[in-house]
Amino acid sequence: MSLPDQPSHLVTHVLITDHVVARLLRVIGPQRHRVVEQEELLEQPTHRHEEARRDEQHFAIRIAQQLQSWHRAGALSNLILVAEPHLLGALRKHLPADLRALLSRGINGDYVHANQQHILRLIESSAPA
């Protein structure tokens, strides 16, 4: 799938990542009829246990750069980041200001392999007040 030409107020983008895989998902539709679609998949080429922190930082930078590219193409809106705490912090650190402005919230946890229903419950249960 490819990213949409124009973001919509009914579209939320969710980036779910661990230290090896990042999935960009698009949640579309009104509250009771939401659908989750995977748009993009980024993978860390190699991961060596002894270089975990350095690899994690490089992957966070790569993800931030790719998000910036999509944003410049006008394809991102209402961004939610989902990652383990250390990686979530690294991602926030490397996001440029214009992307941070799109960030509605961050969710701690490893949900990279979660199914559509679990992802919907996760983002609905963590909605800001």
DRENDO-1510 file (C-alpha; in Angstrom, 1 decimal, always signed):
<recs>
REC; n; res; u; v; w
REC; 1; MET; +0.0; +0.0; +0.0 .
REC; 2; SER; +1.0; +3.5; -0.5 .
REC; 3; LEU; +0.5; +6.6; +1.6 .
REC; 4; PRO; -2.5; +8.7; +0.8 .
REC; 5; ASP; -2.1; +12.0; -1.1 .
REC; 6; GLN; -3.9; +14.1; +1.6 .
REC; 7; PRO; -4.3; +13.3; +5.3 .
REC; 8; SER; -7.8; +13.5; +6.7 .
REC; 9; HIS; -9.3; +14.4; +10.0 .
REC; 10; LEU; -10.6; +10.8; +10.1 .
REC; 11; VAL; -7.1; +9.4; +9.7 .
REC; 12; THR; -4.6; +8.6; +12.5 .
REC; 13; HIS; -1.2; +7.3; +11.7 .
REC; 14; VAL; +0.4; +5.0; +14.2 .
REC; 15; LEU; +4.0; +4.0; +14.2 .
REC; 16; ILE; +4.6; +0.8; +16.1 .
REC; 17; THR; +8.2; -0.3; +16.5 .
REC; 18; ASP; +10.6; -2.4; +18.4 .
REC; 19; HIS; +14.4; -2.5; +18.0 .
REC; 20; VAL; +14.1; -4.5; +14.7 .
REC; 21; VAL; +10.8; -3.7; +12.9 .
REC; 22; ALA; +8.8; -0.5; +12.5 .
REC; 23; ARG; +5.2; -0.6; +11.1 .
REC; 24; LEU; +3.4; +2.5; +10.0 .
REC; 25; LEU; -0.3; +2.0; +10.2 .
REC; 26; ARG; -3.2; +4.1; +9.1 .
REC; 27; VAL; -6.3; +4.0; +11.3 .
REC; 28; ILE; -9.2; +5.3; +9.2 .
REC; 29; GLY; -12.9; +5.9; +9.7 .
REC; 30; PRO; -15.2; +7.2; +12.4 .
REC; 31; GLN; -14.9; +5.9; +16.0 .
REC; 32; ARG; -17.2; +2.9; +15.8 .
REC; 33; HIS; -16.1; +1.8; +12.3 .
REC; 34; ARG; -12.3; +2.2; +12.4 .
REC; 35; VAL; -10.1; +0.0; +10.2 .
REC; 36; VAL; -6.3; -0.5; +10.6 .
REC; 37; GLU; -4.2; -0.7; +7.4 .
REC; 38; GLN; -0.5; -1.3; +7.2 .
REC; 39; GLU; +1.1; +1.3; +5.0 .
REC; 40; GLU; +4.8; +0.8; +5.4 .
REC; 41; LEU; +7.3; -1.6; +7.0 .
REC; 42; LEU; +10.8; -0.7; +7.9 .
REC; 43; GLU; +13.3; -3.3; +9.2 .
REC; 44; GLN; +16.6; -3.0; +10.8 .
REC; 45; PRO; +19.1; -4.8; +8.5 .
REC; 46; THR; +21.1; -6.5; +11.2 .
REC; 47; HIS; +20.9; -6.5; +15.0 .
REC; 48; ARG; +23.8; -7.6; +17.1 .
REC; 49; HIS; +23.2; -8.0; +20.8 .
REC; 50; GLU; +26.5; -6.3; +21.7 .
REC; 51; GLU; +25.6; -3.2; +19.7 .
REC; 52; ALA; +22.0; -3.0; +20.8 .
REC; 53; ARG; +22.0; +0.6; +22.1 .
REC; 54; ARG; +23.9; +2.0; +19.1 .
REC; 55; ASP; +21.7; +0.0; +16.6 .
REC; 56; GLU; +18.6; +1.3; +18.4 .
REC; 57; GLN; +19.8; +4.9; +18.1 .
REC; 58; HIS; +20.5; +4.5; +14.4 .
REC; 59; PHE; +17.1; +2.8; +13.8 .
REC; 60; ALA; +15.4; +5.7; +15.6 .
REC; 61; ILE; +17.2; +8.2; +13.4 .
REC; 62; ARG; +16.2; +6.2; +10.3 .
REC; 63; ILE; +12.6; +6.0; +11.4 .
REC; 64; ALA; +12.5; +9.8; +12.2 .
REC; 65; GLN; +14.0; +10.6; +8.7 .
REC; 66; GLN; +11.4; +8.4; +7.0 .
REC; 67; LEU; +8.6; +9.9; +9.0 .
REC; 68; GLN; +9.9; +13.4; +8.0 .
REC; 69; SER; +9.9; +12.3; +4.3 .
REC; 70; TRP; +6.3; +11.1; +4.5 .
REC; 71; HIS; +5.3; +14.3; +6.3 .
REC; 72; ARG; +6.9; +16.5; +3.7 .
REC; 73; ALA; +4.9; +14.6; +1.1 .
REC; 74; GLY; +1.8; +15.6; +3.0 .
REC; 75; ALA; +0.9; +12.1; +4.0 .
REC; 76; LEU; +0.9; +12.1; +7.8 .
REC; 77; SER; -1.6; +13.3; +10.3 .
REC; 78; ASN; -2.4; +12.7; +14.0 .
REC; 79; LEU; +0.7; +10.7; +14.7 .
REC; 80; ILE; +0.9; +8.2; +17.6 .
REC; 81; LEU; +4.2; +6.5; +18.5 .
REC; 82; VAL; +4.1; +3.1; +20.2 .
REC; 83; ALA; +7.4; +1.6; +21.4 .
REC; 84; GLU; +9.3; +0.4; +24.4 .
REC; 85; PRO; +10.2; +3.3; +26.7 .
REC; 86; HIS; +13.9; +3.6; +25.7 .
REC; 87; LEU; +13.1; +3.5; +22.0 .
REC; 88; LEU; +10.1; +5.9; +22.4 .
REC; 89; GLY; +12.5; +8.4; +24.0 .
REC; 90; ALA; +15.0; +8.0; +21.2 .
REC; 91; LEU; +12.3; +8.5; +18.6 .
REC; 92; ARG; +11.0; +11.7; +20.3 .
REC; 93; LYS; +14.6; +13.0; +20.6 .
REC; 94; HIS; +15.2; +12.6; +16.8 .
REC; 95; LEU; +11.8; +13.9; +15.6 .
REC; 96; PRO; +12.0; +17.4; +14.1 .
REC; 97; ALA; +9.7; +20.1; +15.6 .
REC; 98; ASP; +7.1; +19.9; +12.7 .
REC; 99; LEU; +6.7; +16.2; +13.4 .
REC; 100; ARG; +6.5; +16.6; +17.1 .
REC; 101; ALA; +3.6; +19.0; +16.4 .
REC; 102; LEU; +1.7; +16.1; +14.8 .
REC; 103; LEU; +2.4; +13.8; +17.7 .
REC; 104; SER; -0.8; +13.3; +19.7 .
REC; 105; ARG; +0.8; +10.9; +22.1 .
REC; 106; GLY; +3.3; +8.1; +22.8 .
REC; 107; ILE; +2.4; +4.7; +24.2 .
REC; 108; ASN; +4.9; +2.5; +26.0 .
REC; 109; GLY; +5.1; -1.1; +25.1 .
REC; 110; ASP; +6.0; -3.7; +22.5 .
REC; 111; TYR; +3.0; -4.1; +20.2 .
REC; 112; VAL; +4.8; -4.6; +16.9 .
REC; 113; HIS; +3.1; -8.0; +16.3 .
REC; 114; ALA; -0.3; -7.0; +17.6 .
REC; 115; ASN; -3.4; -7.6; +15.4 .
REC; 116; GLN; -5.9; -5.0; +14.2 .
REC; 117; GLN; -8.3; -5.3; +17.1 .
REC; 118; HIS; -5.6; -5.1; +19.7 .
REC; 119; ILE; -4.1; -2.0; +18.1 .
REC; 120; LEU; -7.6; -0.3; +18.1 .
REC; 121; ARG; -8.1; -1.2; +21.8 .
REC; 122; LEU; -4.7; +0.1; +22.6 .
REC; 123; ILE; -5.1; +3.5; +21.0 .
REC; 124; GLU; -8.6; +3.9; +22.2 .
REC; 125; SER; -7.7; +3.0; +25.8 .
REC; 126; SER; -4.8; +5.4; +25.8 .
REC; 127; ALA; -6.7; +8.4; +24.2 .
REC; 128; PRO; -5.8; +11.7; +25.8 .
REC; 129; ALA; -8.5; +13.1; +28.1 .
</recs>
